Amino acid sequence: MRKTEALLIGGRSGAGKSSVGWEVAALLRAADVGHAYIEGDTLDAVHPAPDGDPDRSRITERNLAALWANYTDLGCHRVVYTNTASVLGSEERLFAGALRGPRIVRVLLTASDATVEERLTRRELGSELQQQLRRSAYMARRLEEQAADGTHRVATDGRRIGDIAADVVAATGWNPRKSPETISRPGRAN
């Protein structure tokens, strides 16, 4: 069995994680590079927090492990995962457990306060804009200070999503031009 490879895309709210994650997945699909795409923010979307799991880390790990088991049953060995804090060294345990010790590439997407405010103002149509802006500023500082060693930083200010995604894919070393790989399907070699 191949070793799991995980691309973790982190960044403050408004940095472009979801948009870039979907574009990375599109680039990999176009190059026929097998992968799964997981939006980490959805793995702990439960209220109230489960008893004994106030930061929801255990439910996140359980849900990630369950999804990954389904994807590995299909022959998948690469995952693109987006979540604000995924690039923090303190998150290593989550991926080591749920993905069974993957090779990890971390990419921190960065954006200025002005860019983030403009993006979040367009996105947050409900009551949480001010909370999102405060949390985004806090996480920007935390991510910059505590990102794991070796984390690649990719600026998103004033750039096209396709260009950002290409930089992110380049950081993985998953060079589709040299050796395209696909998720195994019946009647198709891996």
ABEGO torsion letter per residue (X at the ends): XBBBBBBBBBEBBGAGAAAAAAAAAAAAAAAGBBBBBBBAAAAABBOBBBBGBAAGAAAAAAAAAAAAAAAAAAGBABBBBBBAAAABAAAAAAAAAAAGGBBBBBBBBBBBAAAAAAAAAAABABAAAAAAAAAAAAAAAAAAAABBBGBBBBBABGBBAAAAAAAAAAAAGBBAAABBBBBBBBGBBX
